[in-house]
Amino acid sequence: MTAILDISDVRKTYGSYAALKGVSLSVNQGEFIALVGPSGCGKTTLLKQIAGFEDPDSGHIAIAGADMAGVPAAKRPTSMVFQKLALFPHMTIAENIGFPLKLRQKSPTEIKKRVGEMIELMQLKTEYLTRYPRQLSGGEQQRVALARSMVSEPKLLLLDEPLSALDVKLKKVLQAELKRLHRSVGVTFVHVTHDLEEAMMLADRICVMRDGAILQLGTPGDIYYRPAGSFVAGFIGETNLVPITVTKRGEVGIDYRSADVSDADGRIAARLVAGNVGEGAAQLMLRPELLRVLPPGETADGVIEAEVVEMFGKGGTVQYRARSASGLALVVEIPGTSSLPMRIGDKVRLGFAKKDIYVFRAEA
Amino acid sequence: MAEEVPRRWRDPELLVKALPTVILQTTCFLAPLVMTFLLTFQRSRNFQLQWTWDLWTWTDIFSKPHYWTILLHTVFMAVACVAICLVIAFPVAYGLATRFKAWENEIKVLITFAFITDATLKIYGWALFLDKNGMANYLLGSLGLSPEIVAFLFTDWATLLGMVYSLLAFAIFTLYLSISNIDRSLILAAYDAGAGKLRAHWEVTLPLCKPGIWAGSVLIFLLSVGAFLEPKVLGGGKSPMSAELIRQTFETRVNWPLGAALTLMLMVVSVFIVLLFSRLIGLKRAGLAS
């Protein structure tokens, strides 16, 4: 696989505010990559540097092997879908979609043909062609914006939170649409979002950013089950972080102790431990759905004793909040059909399998 | 867009609510207009108004090309004023809305001050400046230029200068509003689609400014059609414009019927031109007008 986008040590400062503190990232041809992070993490700034709306203070951006320094946005093989869509209100849908081709001096017949193809690809109705953007619904405008970005066959499609303004139901539909589109056209997608769940659904790889730097780059599975730290772990869904003390770091794993967990051998294999964990304080991550309520007499690799304090029905599952003897708050999610219904005040034993956990360094 | 609730015009609530506006419009606008119209059917003899109820005034107007020449001249001057104002105001408004964000308010206050300073004061100021013995000539003379500028005051050019100077602020502010309302991402989208700066300007910024250009043009056109101070003071009254002609007819010649007819003629022609242009520009089609 070849890198279609190569970003190396890109820095950008606005006044005294460092928006990007040396970001390096390589994206493969045809990949769907998501840049995720809270607002102000630099994800949109990075996208602007790739699109060419701004130039980085230092560092390099190369697209398909060509250095982009000094190349204006108009000349880059990229195309952006804007957060506010930025459809031209004074142009019809056909004019909007055909605009990039018109600028490339294509003949009217070719523009008409390509616009027709895009309309079909986006599953829009042909009678929309003569309408104006404000006459279309939010979801339809979204499709038009996508069509306009794809019509010029860019090497890189940049999406700047285009789904953030939509309601949940429509969002789901368009997420599926994006995925289908990515598969059918084979263009590389760089998708900026603050919604890690959306990134998990769509992307091949996720790049989690914070304070202008990349915290972790990995597959959705990596991000979910092997997060680089408590920030990434807490960024999606709920998670249990159990404080532990690493007593010994060895080649094959770590020895640890914890006030909350009773574990027969007190060992965790190296593959379940982040590289930055040394001796001292660390955190053991347990996803709520991987905790089990143990029936009497049964045991597991690790057991935490706790008392149920609250419960929430979530349809297919029931979520329990529990508190261990040391005061640690825990979240457990079990199927609604579970044969072990619990009530508030019940003492329970929560068990986990060693293969389901992950240990990373405790963050200050 | 808000849903419009269809209401019958005979709805008593609606009628009561509309009453103040209706009274105001009738007494202050419609009634004087009707009276002006009725005046045109009378005659003036020995500075006395006579109730003759005939078409003498109108025959006079339609038989003498003099009035029409002045009207044509007025319209031409107004159109020229609109064009010059737009050409000057666009870069100013664009700079104000996009480049000089830090000084935006200071600049706006300065423009407003220049704008609200008394018109008579400003126009006489210009007259003094452009006078044969004025500053402009002195400066040009000391630069070793020929005294051509002497001829500038008391020409149509001087009139135009005064009109543009008085009305420029309307163009600047309407265009400024239009430009600053354009979503920045639309311009970025144009660049992204492959447009250079000029092309993006032509394809996106300008069309989106259309409502502002139009509003400013109508304001300036109607106000310059009514300009009388500038042609009198700066133009020296040599080639009068309609407003000055109307003033003379009422005040100097004390011919009210003729004055009224000339007023109506000017109104009808101005409104007709505005309607014609709004049809030509086609704001509705572009989906920009509400």
Interface residues (C-beta under 8 A of the other chain):
Chain A: A51 G52 F53 P72 A73 A74 K75 T78 S79 M80 F82 Q83 K84 A86 F88 P89 H90 F99 P100 L103 R104 Y132 R134 R148 S152
Chain B: D183 S185 L186 L188 A189 A190 Y191 D192 A193 G194 A195 G196 R199 E203 V204 P207 L208 K210 A286 G287 L288
